[in-house]
Amino acid sequence: MASLSFVSSSRADKSFNVGLGLVILFAAAEIGAVGIHYISAMHPARVAVAPREVLVPLPSVAPSAPPVALPVTSPAAALTPPTTVSSEIDRLTKQAQAARDSGDTVNALARLQDAAQRDPKNAEVLAEMAMIYESTQNFDKSAETWRRVQTIGPSAGALYDVADMKLRTGVPASASTAAAPTAIAKLDVTASRGTVEGIPPGSTLGISDISASETPDPDSETNLMLRISVKKRPGAVIDHTKVKIQVFFYDTVGDNDIKLTDADVSYEWLTPNHDWADSNSETLAVTYIRSKSKAKTADSDLAAAAAAINPAKKGKPMRASPPPEAGARKYLGYIVRVYYNDQLQDKRADPTKLLTLFPAPNTASPQ
């Protein structure tokens, strides 16, 4: 007889509930394991990114980072040394010399001023400027520039002595190069540019020395002799008929007036021939005599106001007659000018203010 077995409904519900709970627990465990796996996998990625975010901006905010040299794009550029200040000054000075030799003093001064801006303590550049100012009769600028040389002090070498002498005796004194010939001869700038002591740059003749001596004379108020040495540039051939040496004596009249002298003026050569053929230097003596008993007559007013000496001629110089004026006269000083081929070569004066009061023309007037 077949038998049937039946499970009660209450037991079936309990078994189903237990199985369902196990399935849910298993699923939760799986889900948790997967979640832990992904969480652990994502964590290192964030750690690796963080250093990049911190390190990237560091180079741009480092305040003490030294400048980085740019790479050299050309091998030749790496081998070429930078232009030094001294070489640039040397270049400008040579350009100034070339301009001056061609008579372009404007460009010569411009180059020298550029060089002086680069090295304000370069005594040779300043001295070159001062000499050009003298040659153009800009005496104020010349004195100012020599003063700049003087402020450099003894470190300027021989130029310091030249500047000191020029400022003591007055500027201009183009023959102050003669007053300190030894110092000038030692200058590299002089040697490199062919300048000879006592001869201005660009000139064939120069005044190498002037000495004044006064002789006691009971019959004269003033008995003065100038000894003027005129030197040629070595190797130059001089046509002595084209040499003109002008000597102007000046007196004070009254309290303030300065006039050409009316004293007796004569000259003689102290060196034979005076043609610069056998010697580089010739010496001229010019005498100024103011007599105590000099009469104020029309004839006396025809006495020498200026001496224009031509080496090709003998005797007393040509004379000019100043107009008569009232007031006592006293010897003041002189101006000496040297011309060759009617072109001014050199000039000197004592006191030097006479050069400013009576500037020399660059071309001699016919005698």
C-alpha positions in Angstrom: 0.0 0.0 0.0 1.5 3.1 -1.1 2.2 5.6 1.6 2.5 9.4 1.1 4.7 11.6 3.3 3.9 15.2 3.7 6.1 18.0 5.3 4.4 20.4 7.3 4.2 24.0 6.0 5.8 25.5 9.1 9.0 23.5 8.6 9.2 24.4 4.9 9.0 28.1 5.7 11.8 27.9 8.2 14.1 26.1 5.8 13.4 28.7 3.0 14.2 31.5 5.3 17.5 30.0 6.4 18.6 29.4 2.8 17.6 32.9 1.8 19.6 34.4 4.6 22.6 32.4 3.7 22.4 33.6 0.1 22.1 37.2 1.3 25.1 36.9 3.6 27.1 35.3 0.9 26.2 38.1 -1.5 27.0 40.8 1.0 30.4 39.1 1.7 31.1 39.1 -2.1 30.1 42.7 -2.4 32.3 43.7 0.6 35.2 41.8 -0.8 34.9 43.5 -4.2 34.5 46.9 -2.5 37.6 46.3 -0.4 39.5 45.3 -3.5 38.6 48.4 -5.4 39.2 50.7 -2.4 42.7 49.2 -1.9 43.4 49.6 -5.6 42.4 53.2 -5.8 44.3 54.4 -2.7 47.9 54.1 -4.2 46.8 56.1 -7.3 46.0 59.1 -5.2 49.2 58.9 -3.3 51.2 58.8 -6.6 49.5 61.9 -8.0 50.0 64.0 -4.9 53.8 64.4 -5.3 53.4 65.7 -8.9 51.0 68.4 -7.7 53.5 69.5 -5.0 56.7 69.3 -7.1 55.6 70.9 -10.3 55.4 74.6 -9.1 58.7 74.5 -7.1 61.0 75.7 -9.8 58.9 78.7 -10.6 58.6 80.0 -7.0 62.2 79.5 -5.8 63.3 83.1 -5.1 67.0 82.3 -4.6 67.4 80.2 -7.7 70.5 81.5 -9.7 70.0 82.7 -13.2 70.4 80.0 -15.8 72.7 80.7 -18.7 71.1 80.2 -22.1 72.7 77.6 -24.3 75.1 78.9 -26.9 73.6 78.5 -30.3 76.8 79.0 -32.3 80.2 77.4 -31.5 81.9 80.6 -32.9 80.0 82.7 -30.4 81.3 80.7 -27.5 84.9 81.3 -28.7 84.6 85.1 -29.2 85.5 87.1 -26.1 83.3 90.0 -25.1 84.4 93.5 -26.1 86.3 95.1 -23.2 85.9 98.7 -22.2 89.6 99.4 -22.9 89.4 98.0 -26.4 86.3 100.1 -27.1 88.0 103.2 -25.8 91.1 102.5 -27.9 88.8 102.1 -31.0 87.1 105.5 -30.3 90.4 107.2 -29.6 91.8 106.0 -32.9 88.7 107.2 -34.7 89.1 110.6 -33.0 92.7 110.8 -34.0 91.8 110.1 -37.7 89.1 112.7 -37.6 91.4 115.3 -36.0 94.1 114.6 -38.6 91.6 115.3 -41.3 90.6 118.5 -39.7 87.2 117.2 -38.4 87.5 118.4 -34.8 83.7 118.0 -34.2 83.7 114.3 -34.8 87.0 113.9 -33.0 85.5 115.5 -29.9 82.4 113.4 -30.2 84.4 110.2 -30.2 86.5 111.3 -27.3 83.5 112.4 -25.3 82.0 108.9 -25.9 85.2 107.3 -24.7 85.2 109.6 -21.6 81.7 108.6 -20.7 82.8 104.9 -20.7 85.9 105.7 -18.6 85.7 109.1 -16.9 89.1 108.6 -15.3 91.0 108.0 -18.6 93.6 110.8 -18.4 94.8 110.2 -22.0 91.4 110.7 -23.5 90.8 113.8 -21.4 94.2 115.3 -22.3 93.4 114.6 -26.0 90.1 116.5 -25.6 91.8 119.4 -23.8 94.4 119.8 -26.6 91.7 119.8 -29.3 89.7 122.4 -27.3 92.9 124.5 -27.2 93.5 124.1 -31.0 89.9 125.4 -31.6 90.5 128.3 -29.1 87.7 127.0 -26.8 89.8 127.9 -23.8 87.1 127.6 -21.1 86.4 124.0 -22.2 90.2 123.3 -22.4 90.7 124.5 -18.8 87.7 122.5 -17.6 89.0 119.3 -19.2 92.6 119.8 -17.8 90.9 120.3 -14.4 89.3 116.9 -14.8 92.7 115.4 -15.5 94.1 117.1 -12.4 91.3 115.7 -10.2 92.4 112.2 -11.1 95.5 112.8 -9.1 99.0 111.4 -9.4 97.6 108.2 -10.8 97.3 110.1 -14.1 101.1 110.0 -14.4 102.9 112.6 -16.4 99.5 114.0 -17.6 98.8 115.1 -14.0 101.9 117.3 -14.0 101.0 118.7 -17.4 97.5 119.5 -16.2 98.8 121.1 -13.1 101.3 123.2 -15.0 98.6 124.3 -17.5 96.2 125.3 -14.8 98.9 127.2 -12.9 100.2 129.1 -15.9 96.9 129.5 -17.5 95.1 127.9 -20.4 95.7 128.1 -23.2 99.4 127.6 -23.4 99.9 125.5 -26.5 103.6 125.6 -25.8 102.9 124.2 -22.3 103.7 121.0 -24.1 107.1 122.6 -24.3 107.1 123.7 -20.7 106.9 120.0 -19.8 108.6 118.4 -22.8 109.9 115.5 -20.9 106.5 114.6 -19.5 104.8 114.9 -22.9 107.4 112.8 -24.6 106.7 110.0 -22.1 103.0 109.8 -23.0 101.9 106.7 -24.9 99.1 108.7 -26.4 101.7 111.2 -27.7 104.1 108.5 -29.0 101.3 106.5 -30.7 100.0 109.6 -32.6 103.3 111.0 -33.8 103.2 114.1 -31.7 106.6 115.7 -31.1 107.4 117.6 -28.0 106.9 121.3 -28.5 105.0 120.8 -31.8 101.2 120.7 -31.8 99.5 117.8 -33.6 99.2 118.5 -37.3 101.8 121.3 -37.3 105.1 121.5 -39.0 106.6 124.0 -36.6 106.1 124.6 -32.9 107.3 126.8 -30.1 109.5 124.6 -28.0 110.5 127.3 -25.5 110.1 130.9 -24.5 112.2 132.6 -21.8 111.9 136.2 -20.7 114.7 138.1 -19.0 114.8 141.7 -17.8 118.0 143.7 -17.8 118.5 146.5 -15.3 118.9 149.7 -17.3 119.1 153.2 -15.7 117.8 154.8 -18.9 114.8 152.4 -19.4 111.7 151.8 -17.4 111.6 148.3 -18.9 114.3 146.5 -20.8 113.0 143.0 -21.6 114.3 140.2 -24.0 112.3 137.2 -25.1 114.2 134.2 -26.4 111.9 132.2 -28.6 112.9 128.7 -29.8 111.0 127.5 -32.8 111.3 123.8 -33.6 110.5 121.8 -36.8 109.0 118.4 -36.9 111.8 115.8 -37.4 112.3 115.0 -41.1 110.4 118.1 -42.3 112.0 120.3 -45.0 111.4 124.0 -44.2 111.2 126.8 -46.7 112.3 129.6 -44.4 110.9 132.2 -46.7 107.4 130.9 -45.8 107.9 131.2 -42.0 106.4 134.1 -40.2 106.9 134.7 -36.5 104.7 137.4 -35.0 105.5 138.9 -31.6 103.0 141.3 -30.1 103.9 143.2 -26.9 101.0 144.7 -24.8 100.9 147.5 -22.2 98.4 148.5 -19.7 97.2 152.1 -20.2 95.8 153.7 -17.1 93.9 151.3 -14.8 92.2 148.9 -17.1 93.0 149.3 -20.8 95.2 146.9 -22.6 96.9 148.2 -25.7 99.6 147.2 -28.2 102.8 148.7 -27.0 104.4 151.9 -28.2 107.8 150.8 -26.8 110.9 150.2 -29.0 110.9 146.6 -30.3 113.7 145.0 -32.2 114.9 141.4 -32.9 117.9 139.3 -33.9 118.5 135.7 -34.5 120.7 133.9 -31.9 121.3 130.9 -34.2 123.1 131.2 -37.5 121.3 130.7 -40.8 117.9 130.3 -39.1 116.6 128.2 -41.9 116.1 124.8 -40.0 118.4 123.1 -42.5 121.2 122.1 -40.2 119.2 122.1 -37.0 115.7 121.2 -35.8 115.4 124.4 -33.7 116.2 128.0 -34.3 116.2 130.8 -31.6 115.0 134.3 -32.0 115.6 137.2 -29.5 113.1 140.0 -29.4 113.7 143.0 -27.2 111.2 145.4 -25.7 112.6 148.7 -24.4 110.5 151.4 -22.8 112.7 154.5 -22.1 112.2 156.6 -19.1 112.5 159.7 -21.1 110.3 158.5 -24.0 108.6 161.6 -25.4 105.0 161.4 -26.2 105.2 162.7 -29.7 103.7 161.7 -33.0 107.0 160.1 -34.0 107.2 158.0 -30.9 103.7 156.7 -31.6 105.1 155.1 -34.7 107.2 152.8 -32.6 106.7 149.0 -32.8 103.2 147.9 -31.8 103.9 144.4 -33.1 106.9 142.7 -34.6 106.4 140.5 -37.7 109.6 138.6 -38.3 110.5 137.0 -41.5 113.5 134.7 -41.3 114.4 135.6 -44.9 114.9 139.3 -44.0 117.3 141.2 -41.7 116.8 144.2 -39.5 114.0 145.6 -37.5 110.5 144.2 -37.8 107.7 145.9 -39.6 105.9 148.4 -37.3 102.4 149.5 -36.8 101.3 152.7 -35.2 98.7 152.6 -32.5 96.7 155.8 -31.9 97.9 158.0 -29.1 96.0 157.8 -25.8 96.3 159.4 -22.4 97.5 157.5 -19.3 100.7 155.9 -18.1 101.8 152.8 -19.8 103.3 149.7 -18.2 104.5 146.5 -19.7 101.9 143.7 -19.5 103.0 140.8 -21.6 103.3 139.3 -25.1 101.8 137.0 -27.7 103.9 134.9 -30.0 102.5 133.3 -33.1 104.2 131.1 -35.7 102.8 130.6 -39.2 104.1 128.5 -42.0 102.6 128.8 -45.5 100.4 131.4 -43.9 98.8 128.7 -41.7 98.9 129.0 -37.9 101.3 126.5 -36.4 101.6 127.5 -32.7 100.9 130.3 -30.3 101.8 131.3 -26.8 101.1 134.2 -24.5 102.0 135.5 -21.1 99.7 136.2 -19.4 97.6 133.6 -21.2 94.4 135.7 -21.0 95.9 137.6 -23.9 95.1 134.6 -26.1 91.4 135.0 -25.2 91.4 138.7 -25.6 93.3 138.6 -28.9 92.6 135.3 -30.6 95.0 134.2 -33.4 93.6 133.9 -36.9 94.2 130.6 -38.5 95.6 132.3 -41.6 98.2 135.0 -41.5 97.4 138.3 -43.0 99.8 139.6 -45.7 102.7 141.5 -44.4 
